[in-house]
Amino acid sequence: MSTTLGAPRPDQAAYMLRAAAAEAGRTYKARLLDRLDPAPGQTVLDAGCGPGTDLPALAERVGDAGAVIGVDRDPRMLERARERTAGLRAVDLREGDVHALPVASGTVDRARIDRVLMHVADPAGALADLHRVTRPGAVVALAEPDWDTLVVDSEDLDTSRAFTRYTTGHVVRNATVGRSLARLATAAGFQVDDVTATTPVFRDFPDADHTLGLGRNLQQAIEEGHIEEERGRRWFEGLSQGPFYASFSLVSAIAVRGPRTG
């Protein structure tokens, strides 16, 4: 694994699978699944399913009598999801956009959107369409980072702060959507039951470089004139020497479409 300044962006599917397999990823995903609480025979939607990381666990919960619909706009992601879910009869993969889900209105009992809204053109519109496809009483689980809370320990605190500002302003499309989940879900017609925040902590520099894009995003910031080159290189080199610390907030929200029905 490279920790070179300006290293190429990793394969997106491999990146997502690795992030999900890390301790922080496993912990919040398990909690999100428990709060979503899919039951045998239900229809569950994973909007923006990516390479299918969470589809097997959802399929196990709903059983053969249920259905798990995975939607993603990237055919390459869906191909990886097909490989991951081969033999799972409950899983139905569909190519489509989260702003216009290829799902009939009022047919979904449980739905999840996990680290997708930070990338889309219109998070409010995506949640409005999620509201369309869910039944009254359906439970929805949402999880998004708030990249404004990214902190990287360094003696050069100014460069750490400049890196976070660059990440939120130029790298991630909707960098602070995590803090807005309750407001956006309420506006879309959901009743928000719970909002929590966890703090993934990174103490291994190569792992953080891969997950947080330290080297590749710093190189972009230098090339675009947001961080002076020599200053940025000293900062990056200092991080690699350790001890290392970085963290950010990951916000999860549980919401219901209309009143609970039991």
Secondary structure, 3 states (H helix, E strand, C coil): CCCCCCCCCCCHHHHHHHHHHCHHHHHHHHHHHHHHCCCCCCEEEEECCCCCCCHHHHHHHHCCCCEEEEEECCHHHHHHHHHHCCCCCCEEEEECECCECCCCCCCEEEEEEECCCCCCCCHHHHHHHHHHHEEEEEEEEEEEEEEEEEEECCCCHHHHHHHHHHHHHHHCCCCCHHHHHHHHHHHCCEEEEEEEEECCEECCHHHHHHHHCHHHHHHHHHHCCCCCHHHHHHHHHHHHHCCCCEEEEEEEEEEEECCCCC
